[in-house]
Amino acid sequence: MSNLIIDVSYHNGVINWERVKASGCAGAILRCGYGDDIASQDDKQWIRNLAECERLGIPVGVYLYSYATCDRQAQSELAHILRLIKGHTFQLPIFIDVEEPGTQGYAPKCCEIVCEGLKAAGYTPGIYASLSWFNNYLGNVRGKYVEWMARYKNLPEDTYNGQYAIWQYSSDGQVDGVSGRVDVNHCYIEFGGSVQPVTPSVKPAPAEKKDLGQVDITYQAFTDKWWPAVTNKADWAGKGDDVPIKWLAIKVSKGSIRARVYTQANGWLPYLTFGNSYDLNDKKNGILGDGSEILAVELYYITPEGYEYQMVHYRVSVRNNKNFYADQVDTLKASGMDGFAGDKKRFIDKFQAWVE
């Protein structure tokens, strides 16, 4: 047998938790936020959802949606979780949610950093992923932490009992107190009691980070031809106002840059990562674009291990607007930034970037 539990975020709106409890729902896993430890990326219903579950005695767990592709991001996501769960008791584990396209290669390391950090702080850690991700990408961390698996299939409720702790079997559930659809799960594990954090007896001294020095970012734009390469803020890339950029090439002198573009033809294209080179002749993996107009750009600078981290700053101008939009920093969503440069409606005609 299993218990029915739901998992929710602000996307589920304002939940009537008294009705949820009366419906027979046995517990809930609440999203606390997503990505780096930035207050604007806390889930907008987290505080209310947690307070209501605590008030009503509903067993509760937590998850954070991960975007990490490097150790710095994973550590920031760990800090994000710890900041929000501090001082609370949980009856279900604390999960890192790995499913973001483009993060598959780093996901096992992210899970290890976050879960070991949660364990060291006295919490029970877990991993949320699809059945496919568990089978294809997470082999190195299988069996180390509590596993919450997603597979939307109409199968008997005990199908994965003994294989996974929790099975998310549908995103189309109906539970009284929640408006519209809600994720529903079969929970095979017993609800725990107190999972209060404990203070480690000895806090390890943080490793001293080295100065990386100057990092140069070099980029080129294609309109009707490839225009000369630009480094840092020496100039901008493109032909000029109201001429669409259709391809972008980007490289950095140290570390690497993760990037993707949003195009007129296909929306967001897959992430690509570049080091100190690009290939103008490789339209699949050497440059960014698909030959149609580029409407937005997203960049994230990956600092080499052991160095003080830096971030990429970038900006664009768009059709019918000669001025650059405000700077975007990495994929941050704060202080008016959207996580990318551009508006996904009008083509970009000028591009500029630098690392600091």
C-alpha positions as CSV (number, residue, x, y, z in Angstrom):
1,M,0.0,0.0,0.0
2,S,1.0,3.6,-0.5
3,N,-0.1,7.1,0.6
4,L,-1.3,9.7,-1.8
5,I,0.7,12.9,-1.6
6,I,0.8,15.9,-3.9
7,D,3.6,18.2,-4.9
8,V,2.9,21.9,-5.5
9,S,4.3,25.3,-6.3
10,Y,3.0,28.8,-7.0
11,H,1.7,27.5,-10.3
12,N,-1.0,25.8,-8.4
13,G,-2.3,29.1,-7.0
14,V,-3.6,29.8,-3.5
15,I,-4.4,26.4,-2.1
16,N,-7.1,25.7,0.5
17,W,-5.1,23.4,2.7
18,E,-8.0,22.6,5.0
19,R,-9.9,21.1,2.1
20,V,-6.7,19.3,0.9
21,K,-6.4,17.6,4.3
22,A,-10.1,16.7,4.5
23,S,-9.8,15.1,1.0
24,G,-7.7,12.4,2.5
25,C,-4.4,13.6,0.9
26,A,-1.7,12.2,3.2
27,G,1.0,14.8,2.6
28,A,2.7,17.3,0.4
29,I,6.1,18.2,-1.1
30,L,6.4,22.0,-1.5
31,R,8.6,23.8,-4.0
32,C,10.7,26.3,-2.1
33,G,12.2,27.9,-5.2
34,Y,14.4,27.4,-8.2
35,G,18.1,27.9,-9.1
36,D,20.6,30.1,-7.4
37,D,20.2,31.5,-3.9
38,I,18.4,34.7,-4.9
39,A,15.3,35.9,-3.0
40,S,13.4,36.7,-6.2
41,Q,13.7,32.9,-7.1
42,D,12.0,31.8,-3.9
43,D,8.6,30.2,-4.7
44,K,5.9,32.9,-4.3
45,Q,3.7,30.5,-2.3
46,W,6.4,28.8,-0.3
47,I,5.9,30.7,2.9
48,R,2.1,30.4,2.9
49,N,2.1,26.7,1.8
50,L,4.6,25.7,4.6
51,A,2.8,27.7,7.2
52,E,-0.6,26.1,6.4
53,C,0.8,22.6,6.3
54,E,2.5,23.2,9.7
55,R,-0.7,24.7,11.1
56,L,-2.8,21.8,10.0
57,G,-0.3,19.1,10.8
58,I,0.1,17.9,7.2
59,P,3.3,15.9,6.6
60,V,5.5,17.9,4.4
61,G,8.7,17.7,2.3
62,V,10.5,20.1,0.0
63,Y,12.0,20.4,-3.4
64,L,14.1,22.9,-5.3
65,Y,14.2,23.0,-9.2
66,S,17.8,22.9,-10.3
67,Y,19.5,24.7,-13.2
68,A,23.1,23.9,-12.0
69,T,25.8,23.1,-14.6
70,C,28.8,23.8,-12.3
71,D,29.9,23.5,-8.7
72,R,29.2,27.2,-8.0
73,Q,25.6,26.9,-9.0
74,A,25.1,23.6,-7.1
75,Q,26.5,25.2,-3.9
76,S,24.3,28.2,-4.4
77,E,21.2,25.9,-4.8
78,L,22.2,24.1,-1.6
79,A,22.4,27.5,0.2
80,H,19.0,28.4,-1.3
81,I,17.4,25.4,0.2
82,L,19.1,25.7,3.6
83,R,18.1,29.4,3.9
84,L,14.4,28.6,3.3
85,I,14.1,25.4,5.4
86,K,16.1,26.6,8.4
87,G,14.2,26.2,11.7
88,H,11.5,23.9,10.3
89,T,10.7,20.2,10.8
90,F,10.0,18.0,7.9
91,Q,8.4,14.5,7.7
92,L,9.4,13.9,4.1
93,P,12.9,14.4,2.5
94,I,14.3,17.5,1.0
95,F,14.7,16.9,-2.8
96,I,16.8,18.4,-5.5
97,D,14.8,18.4,-8.8
98,V,16.9,17.6,-11.8
99,E,15.1,17.7,-15.1
100,E,16.2,20.9,-16.9
101,P,17.4,20.2,-20.5
102,G,21.1,20.8,-20.9
103,T,22.0,19.9,-17.3
104,Q,22.1,16.1,-17.8
105,G,25.9,15.9,-17.8
106,Y,26.4,17.8,-14.6
107,A,23.3,16.5,-12.7
108,P,25.0,13.6,-10.8
109,K,27.6,16.0,-9.4
110,C,24.9,18.5,-8.5
111,C,22.9,15.9,-6.7
112,E,25.9,14.8,-4.7
113,I,26.9,18.3,-3.7
114,V,23.3,19.3,-2.7
115,C,22.4,16.0,-1.0
116,E,25.7,15.7,0.9
117,G,25.3,19.3,2.1
118,L,21.7,18.6,3.3
119,K,22.9,15.4,5.0
120,A,25.7,17.4,6.8
121,A,23.1,19.9,8.0
122,G,21.0,17.1,9.5
123,Y,18.3,16.7,6.9
124,T,17.2,13.7,4.9
125,P,18.2,14.4,1.2
126,G,16.6,13.0,-2.0
127,I,16.6,13.3,-5.7
128,Y,13.6,13.9,-8.0
129,A,14.0,12.9,-11.7
130,S,12.1,11.1,-14.4
131,L,12.6,7.3,-14.9
132,S,14.6,8.1,-18.0
133,W,16.9,10.4,-16.2
134,F,17.5,7.9,-13.4
135,N,18.3,5.2,-15.9
136,N,20.4,7.3,-18.3
137,Y,22.1,10.1,-16.4
138,L,22.1,9.4,-12.7
139,G,23.8,6.1,-12.4
140,N,26.7,7.5,-10.2
141,V,24.3,8.5,-7.5
142,R,21.7,5.7,-7.6
143,G,21.0,4.2,-4.3
144,K,22.8,6.9,-2.2
145,Y,19.8,9.1,-1.4
146,V,16.0,8.9,-1.3
147,E,14.6,8.6,-4.9
148,W,11.4,10.3,-6.1
149,M,10.7,9.2,-9.7
150,A,8.3,10.6,-12.3
151,R,6.7,8.3,-14.9
152,Y,3.2,9.2,-16.1
153,K,1.7,5.8,-16.7
154,N,-1.5,4.1,-15.7
155,L,-0.1,1.2,-13.8
156,P,-1.0,-0.5,-10.4
157,E,-0.1,1.7,-7.5
158,D,2.5,-0.7,-6.1
159,T,4.4,-1.0,-9.4
160,Y,7.5,0.8,-8.2
161,N,7.2,-0.2,-4.5
162,G,10.6,-1.4,-3.4
163,Q,12.3,0.4,-6.4
164,Y,11.6,4.0,-5.5
165,A,10.5,5.8,-2.4
166,I,7.9,7.9,-4.2
167,W,6.4,7.6,-7.7
168,Q,4.9,10.6,-9.3
169,Y,2.4,9.0,-11.6
170,S,0.4,11.9,-13.0
171,S,0.4,15.7,-13.5
172,D,-3.3,15.6,-14.1
173,G,-4.6,14.8,-10.6
174,Q,-7.6,16.3,-9.0
175,V,-7.5,17.0,-5.3
176,D,-10.1,19.1,-3.4
177,G,-8.6,22.4,-2.3
178,V,-6.4,22.8,-5.4
179,S,-7.8,24.5,-8.4
180,G,-7.2,22.7,-11.7
181,R,-4.6,19.9,-12.2
182,V,-2.0,18.9,-9.6
183,D,0.9,16.5,-9.5
184,V,0.0,13.3,-7.6
185,N,2.3,10.6,-6.2
186,H,2.3,7.2,-4.6
187,C,4.5,7.5,-1.5
188,Y,5.9,4.1,-0.3
189,I,7.9,5.3,2.6
190,E,6.8,6.0,6.2
191,F,6.6,9.6,7.2
192,G,9.4,10.6,9.5
193,G,9.2,12.6,12.7
194,S,11.6,15.3,13.5
195,V,14.2,16.1,10.8
196,Q,15.5,19.1,12.6
197,P,18.9,20.4,11.4
198,V,21.9,19.8,13.6
199,T,25.1,21.9,13.9
200,P,28.2,20.0,12.7
201,S,30.7,19.7,15.5
202,V,33.5,21.1,13.2
203,K,32.9,23.4,10.4
204,P,35.4,22.9,7.6
205,A,37.4,26.0,6.6
206,P,36.3,27.2,3.1
207,A,39.0,26.6,0.5
208,E,40.7,29.8,-0.6
209,K,39.7,30.8,-4.1
210,K,42.4,32.1,-6.5
211,D,42.1,35.2,-8.6
212,L,41.3,34.2,-12.2
213,G,42.5,37.5,-13.7
214,Q,41.2,39.0,-16.9
215,V,38.8,36.9,-18.9
216,D,38.2,37.9,-22.5
217,I,35.0,37.1,-24.3
218,T,35.1,37.2,-28.1
219,Y,32.0,37.1,-30.3
220,Q,30.9,37.5,-33.9
221,A,27.5,38.0,-35.5
222,F,26.2,36.9,-38.9
223,T,23.6,38.9,-40.8
224,D,24.2,38.5,-44.6
225,K,27.8,37.7,-43.8
226,W,30.1,37.2,-40.8
227,W,31.2,40.5,-39.3
228,P,34.6,41.0,-37.6
229,A,35.1,39.5,-34.2
230,V,34.7,41.8,-31.1
231,T,36.4,41.3,-27.8
232,N,34.7,42.5,-24.5
233,K,33.3,46.1,-24.9
234,A,35.7,47.2,-27.6
235,D,32.6,47.4,-29.9
236,W,29.4,45.5,-30.5
237,A,28.6,42.7,-33.0
238,G,26.3,43.0,-35.9
239,K,25.8,45.1,-39.0
240,G,23.7,47.8,-37.4
241,D,20.2,49.0,-36.6
242,D,17.3,47.0,-37.9
243,V,19.4,44.3,-39.6
244,P,18.7,40.9,-38.0
245,I,21.4,38.8,-36.5
246,K,20.9,35.1,-37.6
247,W,24.0,33.4,-36.1
248,L,26.3,34.1,-33.1
249,A,29.7,32.8,-32.3
250,I,31.1,33.1,-28.8
251,K,34.3,32.0,-27.0
252,V,36.1,32.9,-23.8
253,S,39.8,32.9,-23.0
254,K,39.4,31.1,-19.6
255,G,36.7,28.8,-18.3
256,S,33.7,28.2,-20.5
257,I,30.4,29.8,-21.6
258,R,27.1,28.0,-21.7
259,A,24.7,29.6,-24.2
260,R,21.5,29.3,-26.2
261,V,19.4,31.5,-28.4
262,Y,15.7,31.9,-29.1
263,T,15.0,32.0,-32.8
264,Q,12.0,33.0,-34.9
265,A,11.8,29.5,-36.4
266,N,12.3,27.2,-33.4
267,G,12.1,29.2,-30.1
268,W,14.8,28.2,-27.6
269,L,17.5,26.0,-29.2
270,P,19.5,23.5,-27.1
271,Y,22.3,24.7,-24.9
272,L,25.8,24.7,-26.2
273,T,29.0,25.2,-24.2
274,F,32.1,26.9,-25.6
275,G,35.7,27.2,-24.3
276,N,38.4,29.1,-26.1
277,S,37.2,28.4,-29.6
278,Y,34.2,28.2,-31.9
279,D,33.8,26.8,-35.5
280,L,31.9,29.1,-38.0
281,N,31.5,26.1,-40.3
282,D,29.8,23.8,-37.7
283,K,26.2,25.0,-37.7
284,K,25.2,22.3,-35.2
285,N,27.7,22.5,-32.4
286,G,30.1,25.3,-33.4
287,I,27.9,28.4,-33.3
288,L,24.5,29.6,-32.1
289,G,21.4,29.8,-34.3
290,D,19.4,28.0,-37.0
291,G,19.6,30.6,-39.8
292,S,16.4,32.4,-38.8
293,E,16.2,35.7,-36.9
294,I,17.5,35.5,-33.3
295,L,15.1,37.1,-30.8
296,A,16.9,36.5,-27.5
297,V,20.2,35.3,-26.1
298,E,21.0,33.5,-22.8
299,L,24.6,33.2,-21.5
300,Y,26.1,31.7,-18.3
301,Y,29.8,31.9,-17.5
302,I,31.3,28.8,-15.9
303,T,34.3,29.8,-13.7
304,P,37.1,27.2,-13.6
305,E,37.2,25.2,-10.4
306,G,39.2,26.8,-7.5
307,Y,38.9,30.4,-8.7
308,E,36.8,33.3,-7.6
309,Y,33.8,33.2,-9.8
310,Q,33.0,35.7,-12.4
311,M,29.8,36.4,-14.4
312,V,29.1,37.3,-18.0
313,H,27.3,40.6,-18.6
314,Y,25.6,41.0,-22.0
315,R,23.1,43.2,-23.7
316,V,21.3,43.6,-27.0
317,S,19.3,46.1,-29.1
318,V,16.3,45.0,-31.1
319,R,14.4,46.0,-34.2
320,N,12.9,49.5,-34.0
321,N,14.9,50.3,-30.9
322,K,18.4,51.8,-31.4
323,N,19.3,51.8,-27.7
324,F,20.6,48.7,-25.9
325,Y,18.4,47.1,-23.4
326,A,19.6,47.1,-19.8
327,D,22.5,44.7,-19.0
328,Q,21.7,41.0,-18.3
329,V,24.0,39.2,-15.9
330,D,24.4,35.4,-16.4
331,T,20.9,34.0,-16.1
332,L,19.9,36.1,-13.0
333,K,16.2,37.0,-12.6
334,A,16.4,40.0,-10.3
335,S,16.5,43.8,-10.4
336,G,14.5,43.9,-13.6
337,M,16.5,41.1,-15.3
338,D,14.6,38.3,-17.1
339,G,17.3,35.7,-17.2
340,F,18.1,36.4,-20.9
341,A,18.7,39.4,-23.2
342,G,16.0,40.3,-25.8
343,D,12.2,40.2,-25.7
344,K,11.5,37.0,-27.8
345,K,9.3,39.2,-30.1
346,R,11.7,41.3,-32.1
347,F,15.0,40.3,-33.7
348,I,18.2,41.5,-32.2
349,D,20.5,43.7,-34.3
350,K,23.4,44.5,-32.0
351,F,25.1,42.3,-29.3
352,Q,27.7,43.0,-26.7
353,A,29.3,41.0,-23.9
354,W,32.0,41.1,-21.2
355,V,33.1,39.0,-18.2
356,E,33.8,40.4,-14.7
